[in-house]
Structure formats: C-alpha cells, structure tokens
C-alpha cells in the first residue's frame, strides 16, 4: 500500500521527493543523464492535468532521488484524490515508467 501525500489547494512551494529503485533488487536508478517527469491527474480519470519535471539539485538524480515542486497554479484544483505517474526519459531516448503510482489528497485552504 502506498503512502498518501497530503497537499493544500493553491499552495505554490510544496515539494515532494521520490526515491527511484529497481523492484527486483532495490538498487537505485541512476537518472543523472535522464529527464524525470511526474504526470498528475485526478484519481480515476484519464486526462493529465499537468506534468512536473524533477528539480536538478546536485547529484540527487544520480542516486535515484527525484524532487518535484508544485508551483504557479498547479494546485488550483478541486479538493479530492489525485495520482502521479513518474516517467524517466534517458539521454538515448528510451523511456521507463515507474509502475507504482503516487497517491495525493488535496484539501481546501482555510478561508
């Protein structure tokens, strides 16, 4: 069972972190020469609301750590459940999608 990440509607500085590992042996996926993106959509729906590109923070991607920042109007969404899918595009053009999705719950901000 995956962890639910709790977000607040209209926040513009929330960052989440994912460690990308191989399921068969637990080794990290070196994404140093890759672009890592997270597609975000409402749970149970098929259309992607937006896509975030991982932040380039030093050697994090080389050790499988991808950080995504929700900014601008990303979290200008209705209260409810959402999910994210991480996709890695390596320098040679090959694509690897992480099988497990990330679960999110967005609540309304205080009035």
C-alpha positions as CSV (number, residue, x, y, z in Angstrom):
1,X,0.0,0.0,0.0
2,X,1.4,3.4,-0.9
3,X,1.6,6.5,1.2
4,X,-0.8,9.3,0.6
5,X,0.8,12.7,0.1
6,X,-1.3,15.5,1.5
7,X,-1.4,18.8,-0.3
8,X,-3.2,22.1,0.2
9,X,-5.1,23.8,-2.6
10,X,-3.3,26.8,-4.2
11,X,0.0,26.3,-2.3
12,X,2.9,27.3,-4.6
13,X,6.0,26.0,-2.8
14,X,5.2,22.4,-1.9
15,X,7.9,19.9,-2.9
16,X,7.7,16.1,-2.8
17,X,10.6,13.6,-3.1
18,X,10.6,10.1,-4.6
19,X,13.5,7.6,-4.5
20,X,13.5,5.6,-7.7
21,X,14.7,2.0,-7.2
22,X,14.6,-1.3,-9.0
23,X,11.9,-3.7,-7.6
24,X,13.9,-6.9,-8.2
25,X,17.0,-5.9,-6.1
26,X,16.3,-2.5,-4.5
27,X,19.1,-0.7,-6.3
28,X,18.7,3.0,-7.2
29,X,18.0,4.0,-10.8
30,X,20.8,6.4,-11.9
31,X,18.8,9.3,-13.6
32,X,21.8,11.6,-13.9
33,X,21.6,11.6,-17.7
34,X,17.8,11.5,-17.8
35,X,14.8,13.8,-17.6
36,X,12.4,12.7,-14.8
37,X,8.8,13.8,-15.1
38,X,5.6,13.3,-13.0
39,X,2.2,13.4,-14.6
40,X,-0.6,14.5,-12.3
41,X,-4.3,13.6,-12.7
42,X,-7.5,13.2,-10.8
43,X,-7.8,9.7,-9.3
44,X,-10.0,7.5,-11.6
45,X,-9.7,9.9,-14.6
46,X,-7.6,9.6,-17.7
47,X,-6.6,13.1,-18.6
48,X,-3.3,14.5,-17.3
49,X,-3.9,17.9,-15.5
50,X,-0.2,18.9,-15.7
51,X,3.3,17.5,-15.8
52,X,6.2,18.4,-13.5
53,X,9.9,18.0,-14.3
54,X,12.2,17.0,-11.4
55,X,14.3,19.7,-10.0
56,X,18.0,19.5,-10.8
57,X,19.5,19.5,-7.4
58,X,23.2,18.4,-7.5
59,X,23.8,14.7,-7.6
60,X,20.3,13.7,-6.4
61,X,19.2,12.2,-9.8
62,X,22.4,10.1,-9.9
63,X,21.4,8.4,-6.7
64,X,17.7,8.0,-7.8
65,X,16.2,10.9,-5.9
66,X,13.7,13.0,-7.9
67,X,12.2,16.1,-6.3
68,X,9.1,17.8,-7.8
69,X,7.8,21.2,-6.9
70,X,4.2,22.2,-7.2
71,X,4.1,25.9,-8.2
72,X,2.1,28.5,-10.0
73,X,-1.5,27.3,-10.4
74,X,-0.7,23.5,-10.2
75,X,-2.7,23.1,-7.1
76,X,-5.6,25.2,-8.2
77,X,-7.7,22.0,-8.3
78,X,-10.8,20.7,-6.5
79,X,-10.5,19.1,-3.1
80,X,-10.1,15.3,-3.6
81,X,-7.9,12.4,-4.5
82,X,-5.2,12.6,-7.3
83,X,-2.4,10.4,-8.5
84,X,1.0,10.9,-10.1
85,X,3.0,8.7,-12.5
86,X,6.7,9.1,-12.8
87,X,8.4,8.7,-16.2
88,X,12.1,8.6,-16.9
89,X,13.4,9.6,-20.3
90,X,17.1,8.6,-20.7
91,X,19.6,10.5,-22.9
92,X,19.4,7.8,-25.6
93,X,15.6,8.4,-25.9
94,X,14.5,5.2,-24.0
95,X,11.6,5.7,-21.6
96,X,11.0,3.9,-18.3
97,X,7.7,4.4,-16.4
98,X,7.6,3.6,-12.7
99,X,4.9,1.0,-12.2
100,X,3.7,2.2,-8.8
101,X,1.8,5.5,-8.8
102,X,1.9,8.2,-6.1
103,X,-1.3,9.0,-4.3
104,X,-2.3,12.5,-3.3
105,X,-5.1,14.2,-1.4
106,X,-5.7,17.9,-1.9
107,X,-7.7,19.7,0.8
108,X,-9.2,23.2,0.6
109,X,-7.2,26.0,2.2
110,X,-8.7,27.8,5.2
111,X,-10.9,30.7,4.2
